[in-house]
């Protein structure tokens, strides 16, 4: 398979976009909880696990794409965001609220940047 039609790049694009969407949904769930519209912290946590799973898929896809001649930076970016998500889950379980909030904002930005970078790479479905 040629790099210009790499399925792994397509998977990277889709899974990083999904992770970005899920992290934005998490932010919305927290806003609804803080404003006392609804108590959705449990759902926030479940969506967090789904976003971690999506980022793990993105990391594996980035690794496969890198091994076929793709960009090492995308692989490291995806892996870094996945590690941050693991730390984030630990902070949430430990109820370290402010560190959890700050890291959450950084994760949303990191996941969004990964998706944008993946979609800017040549090859795959545009």
BELSULJO-V260376 format. One record per backbone hydrogen bond with DSSP energy under -0.5 kcal/mol. NH is the residue of the N-H (numbers start at 1). CO is the residue of the C=O. E is the energy in kcal/mol with one decimal. If there is no record, write none. Layout:
nh=<NH	NH>
co=<CO	CO>
e=<E	E>
//
This chain:
nh=<5	6	10	11	12	13	14	15	16	17	18	19	20	21	22	23	24	25	26	27	28	29	30	31	32	33	34	35	36	37	38	40	44	45	46	47	48	49	50	51	52	53	54	55	56	57	58	59	60	61	62	63	64	65	66	67	68	69	70	75	76	77	78	79	80	81	82	83	84	85	86	87	88	89	90	91	92	93	94	95	96	97	100	101	102	103	104	105	106	107	108	109	110	111	112	113	114	115	116	117	118	119	120	121	121	124>
co=<2	3	6	7	8	9	10	11	12	13	14	15	16	17	18	19	20	21	22	23	24	25	26	27	28	29	30	31	33	32	32	38	40	41	42	43	44	45	46	47	48	49	50	51	52	53	54	55	56	57	58	59	60	61	62	63	64	66	65	71	72	73	74	75	76	77	78	79	80	81	82	83	84	85	86	87	88	89	90	92	91	95	96	97	98	99	100	101	102	103	104	105	106	107	108	109	110	111	112	113	114	115	116	117	118	4>
e=<-1.3	-1.2	-1.3	-2.6	-2.4	-2.6	-2.6	-2.9	-2.2	-2.0	-2.4	-2.4	-2.0	-2.4	-2.8	-2.2	-2.0	-2.1	-2.2	-1.9	-2.0	-2.5	-2.2	-2.3	-2.4	-1.8	-3.2	-2.2	-1.3	-2.1	-1.5	-0.9	-2.4	-2.1	-2.0	-2.6	-1.6	-1.9	-1.9	-2.4	-2.1	-2.3	-2.4	-2.1	-2.3	-2.1	-2.1	-2.3	-2.4	-2.5	-2.5	-2.2	-2.5	-2.6	-2.5	-2.4	-1.1	-1.9	-2.4	-1.1	-2.4	-2.5	-2.6	-2.4	-2.5	-2.3	-2.2	-2.2	-2.3	-2.1	-1.8	-2.3	-2.4	-2.1	-1.9	-2.5	-2.4	-2.6	-2.0	-0.9	-2.4	-1.4	-2.1	-2.5	-2.5	-2.6	-2.0	-2.1	-2.0	-2.4	-2.4	-2.2	-2.7	-3.1	-2.2	-2.5	-2.2	-2.2	-2.4	-2.7	-2.6	-2.2	-1.2	-0.8	-0.7	-1.2>
//
